[in-house]
Amino acid sequence: MNKRLLFLFLALLTLQVGNAQHSKWSLSYTPNLIEVPEINIGVQLGAVYDINKHFRISSSFTANALRLEKSSRATSENQYFRLKSEIRYINLRSNYWIKPFIGLQASFVSRSWKKNSNGSYFEGSFNTNSTTYFSSASISSSTIALTTEFGINSQISKRLSLDCDFGIGGKLVSTKYSDVKDASTQLRFFPKCGIAPIPEPAYWVNGNIYRFQINPTLTILYRL
């Protein structure tokens, strides 16, 4: 399904760019590492349009392409896609080869997989006093994020440039467990100490949870 969505995105993008003023359009590529829940290499392709000399908008699509971690039978049917849009304030008329910018970015992520081995989750919140264990389950987890982006655009050549930016904001993660096999509920043990506790994955909660979001990003732009 991801390949079909990617093909549709590229087809619409090609049609849109073909009918546009070439001087205002750029194509973008961003290397990505994504979790489904194993680490994968993601392919993020997009388009950028210069509205005027101060504002720029962009949209991109990301899909999982290659699994980095060793393949196992613990999970299967791994699916991932992300849609992202941003509006940015940048001085495009500046003669300097480095241009600072600030932007507002919104994104939607959908990912799903089937866990074929034993696992567990919390119902509704991490603060619950019980844990549900299972032998296998289907997991669907979506994310809506909103971040403020800060960065610089570096002009490499007449057509090629590089964006380096850092985003900070928040996200809502909504997870649903289905087809749960051999479910059993047990009391949860809470550790009494921890110097620097590591946040547990948001998808361990069957329900909605809010999280802090950061976006370090490096994007290659090619002007048409």
Buried (B, 14 or more C-beta within 10 A) or exposed (E): EBEEEBEEBEEEBEEEBEEEEEEBBBBBBBEBEBBBBBEBEBBBBBBBBBEEEEBBBBBBBBBBBEBEEEEEEBBEEBBBBBBBBBBBEBEBEEEEEEBBBEBBBBBEBBBBBBBBEEBBBBEEEEEBEEBBBBBBBBBBBBBEBBBEBEBEBBBEEEEEBBBEBEBEBEBBBBBEBEEBEEEEEEEBEEEEEEEEEEEEEBBBBBBEBEEEBEBEBEBBBBBB
